[in-house]
Amino acid sequence: MTKYQFIEEELYRRQQQSHLRQLQTVIPLEGADVRIGNQKVVNFCSNDYLGLSKHPLLIKRAVEFAERYGTGATASRLICGTYDCFQSVEKKLATLKGTEAALILNSGFQANVSILPTLADRQTLILSDQLNHSSIIQGILLSRCHVLRFRHNDLAHLEELLEKNIDKGPCFNSTRARRMIVTESVFSMDGDQSDIGRLVDLARAFDAFLVVDEAHATGVLGPGGMGLCCGKGVDLTIGTFGKACGSFGAYVACSRKLRDYLVNCCAGFIYSTAMPPSVIGSIDAALDLIPGMGEERKALHAKADLLRLRLQNLGWRTGASNTQIIPVMVGGETEALALSDHLKSNGVLASAIRPPTVPEGQSRIRLALSAHHTMEHLEYLIQLFEERHFHGNH
């Protein structure tokens, strides 16, 4: 056995199961178009929901901040990396989210894998939605706590688990034991929403700490487009700037006391170099634009409703989606890959999502709509799905 045998075996296993992934070089063009090799295709898998990634104001402010502050923050936030622009953007964000405070982190994955272990210990019980993102799952594993998974968006099941674990279980042999509920407001692979109001009620009734990931709601849902948790009494909201905000990075919105706790105890924040000032500039511009983009959001959701209905009328299953994310359920990995290849050969980029990102037998094409998509784009996409017939998928 060579020292690389485990690598070769794993790659072979993934190839045999149609799980092997490869990087694909993409060159962004105008609007929703990208170039892959010599082919121009319409991109239906970008998370740039409002089309802000190439907005002139974001680019202009990124350049302004780079010229003013330099290309790097030069240190972690606790050393000398907290430039005044960080604090002004965090204050603006907290105002928009309706919380006492906010804190910028370097990425959504980093936020979840470092914040959850900061909040939980081995005495903690975490109740996690069955379809939570991998970053949440990894964060829970790193906390080494006791975890129970409730059926996806089944809050009756969540309440049942909370009732059953009020005063028993390995995590409740300490007076300092904590209960946490962790979920997403919009689920990245299914495009459905959580009932935030009822989650808040359950958290209060059972004295549980509620954490909600707003990555795919920020910018497109809620008051001023700032997410479904605004004004709802969620203990900690996590979100990203790399999707509808068109930039990069992550945030938490919370109380001042909780922000102070994270600044002092969250290793992912403490030991990371602060983000480049240019990125902070683009975030600042996005936060100025998003509250005034109500018409763009309305148009985005109207297009999503239309596309979802037309696909369903053709016999395709789109799950419980009711947002700009539309999964087209296929089932098998090879079938999903074949459908993705069919779309790509006809000028549409729509990636096949396979296990372990989604459960076994639930491979799909994940369509993500953007403000850049036109009705002509949608009609052409619908035509391609109409042409493609897989036995058993309709």
Steps between C-alpha positions, in 0.01 A plus 500: 500500500639838399445818697276628218284188471215643707485798262490282190236274654275790596525665157425165332202442729356841420553448128319165510205653686480810273599716799836623368517877475726713282566871477356686204655826380239770440549848354218745588361703212211748490177433689436132565745378235830326571761337280621144552779418258378625163132477591278783623229375734224648715585447866215357708708392800647826630391633841529859374124536546481878456775524239711723724838332448575727201297800611692826431452630856647186658799514268548874555489474878730197502757706312448800729555291814809332350649838414421638846598203718724282281451149366513314832388552859849380608393326822215342692220722625627487861853605407475794261262378228185679619510799269228758547326375183432165671324669787291729280384207284418291809295788641314538169433127487367486857260784421371318192464171687330667796750371756721667758822394331660317209839344435667429165677167446701367209260242351173324566670164545751651743217663693306178554796274575641743756194667656308182585787347702535839672137489614476127580696271729480130585205565731299665221211344311473628143182435304590529133280493191565183303588695183731760654802607295829310531663796676240475778552125528877545521461770765279273708750213472782728612302602809497132613154553648194277503296550183151398392378556143139594447322417175540774242281800585289276725456724801259258666785249502733768638253576780470129577879467531517807723228356725670161525836652591401757762659320794678193368781391273880515513506873447293583807722394789601859565314808614683689225361281221379687193244429228549636150282487191694542174338538160498701177242756395525398132648160425771513236421175319119491536404868477237476774461719810488448875218633717713748693216625720415153626869416550534811720194392700642150554838639600338724760271225631790260557766757592702407192756712316391549137757526218378561144714504184365768262752448219241453224241742639728802548432746220189335359247446782370683805477873584722695261629168372698447820378152581217314670636546853475879514310606809410142592705453819749245366799474736765479229463551127780394268511618138729550205599778263608263222153428361234768445740766633735426210819514706667268754509429872249432775333669794324437825219722628433479872503681835799711610574252777510208259723696262741566787496130585587401141779759478653345811425130449451416130828355372400538134466873554789553740769323297402605144648792312228756434349519153651731235364857512387476136258223600367717785445777247291277274296380801441861602366580153277190495345596834422845359332352192306200628229677708394692188483196270140402577399493133795276413402259779138500387605422142740228617232317697247538218745334260565223753125439542452486125792263437397271785142477375602436139743225603236338719253512210754306292511237773826591669508495881625815673453394863375759748689789339340842533804725446751589228661155546320229301615138526400280208491157661650222289598224743805314373847648466557388140161635393570837663841519332349410163234770536764757597708400196194533274434850629865602465527368144205727419646812662371482859719455808306318773706271719397155618490484881581151630568325830648575746373857444146361482361170636541177304243466225429874493743622235370806323561797277511808721373808317584835657329803351656842471379848417709459182278222363256617235170345394679380187749314722214336691308400187811342351574312824142370515530385138811297583326331793200427279726331246670281760310198622629256761289199574372523858598864556165645399 
